[in-house]
Amino acid sequence: MSTVTRRALAAWLTDHGFAELGGKATSHRRFRHESGVVITVPGHGKQNLSQKHVGMIVRQLEAAGFNRDTVRRDLNADSGHYFE
């Protein structure tokens, strides 16, 4: 799987109908979809997300109604605008 950065994931979520939630005194960023699912993007540590973390996010996106194959294709895009 291609490398997925925190910044790129946040941009992808915003472009796909997620709104950032504010108000907490933490470095994590939380995004809520109209379906009610909340995705938490870590705000500390390495810029690149681990494959395990990306896998958990893909499962959450699938629960929100996104097509798993489409999400994976976006995440694997080598020259994509979201991921490096």
C-alpha positions in Angstrom: 0.0 0.0 0.0 1.3 3.5 -0.8 2.3 5.8 2.0 -0.6 7.7 3.5 0.2 10.9 5.4 -2.0 12.5 8.1 -2.4 15.7 6.1 -3.4 13.8 2.9 -5.9 11.7 4.8 -7.5 14.8 6.3 -7.8 16.4 2.9 -9.4 13.2 1.5 -11.9 13.1 4.3 -12.8 16.8 3.9 -13.3 16.3 0.1 -15.6 13.3 0.7 -18.2 14.9 3.0 -16.5 14.8 6.4 -16.6 17.8 8.6 -13.8 18.4 11.1 -14.9 18.5 14.8 -13.3 21.0 17.0 -13.2 21.9 20.7 -10.9 19.3 22.3 -7.5 20.1 23.7 -5.7 17.3 21.9 -3.5 17.0 18.8 -5.8 14.4 17.3 -8.2 15.6 14.6 -11.7 14.1 14.4 -13.9 14.1 11.3 -17.6 13.3 11.3 -19.5 12.1 8.2 -23.3 12.7 7.7 -23.8 9.0 8.3 -22.5 9.5 11.9 -19.2 7.7 11.6 -16.3 9.6 13.2 -12.7 9.1 11.9 -9.8 10.1 14.2 -6.6 11.1 12.6 -3.6 11.0 15.0 -1.9 14.4 15.5 1.4 13.2 16.8 4.1 10.7 15.9 5.2 9.9 12.4 3.6 11.9 9.5 3.0 8.6 7.7 0.2 6.4 9.0 0.9 2.7 9.6 -0.7 0.1 7.4 -2.7 -1.1 10.4 -4.1 2.4 11.1 -5.0 2.8 7.4 -6.7 -0.6 7.4 -8.8 0.4 10.5 -9.8 3.7 8.7 -10.8 1.8 5.6 -13.1 -0.4 7.6 -14.7 2.7 9.3 -15.2 4.3 5.8 -16.8 1.1 4.6 -19.2 1.3 7.6 -20.0 4.8 6.5 -21.2 3.6 3.1 -18.0 4.1 1.1 -17.0 1.4 -1.4 -14.0 -0.5 0.0 -12.4 -1.0 -3.4 -12.8 2.7 -4.3 -11.3 3.8 -1.0 -8.4 1.3 -1.4 -7.8 2.5 -5.0 -7.6 6.1 -3.7 -5.2 5.0 -1.0 -3.0 3.1 -3.4 -2.8 5.9 -6.0 0.9 6.4 -6.6 0.5 9.8 -8.3 -2.7 10.7 -6.6 -3.4 14.2 -5.3 -4.1 12.9 -1.8 -1.4 10.4 -1.1 2.4 10.4 -1.6 
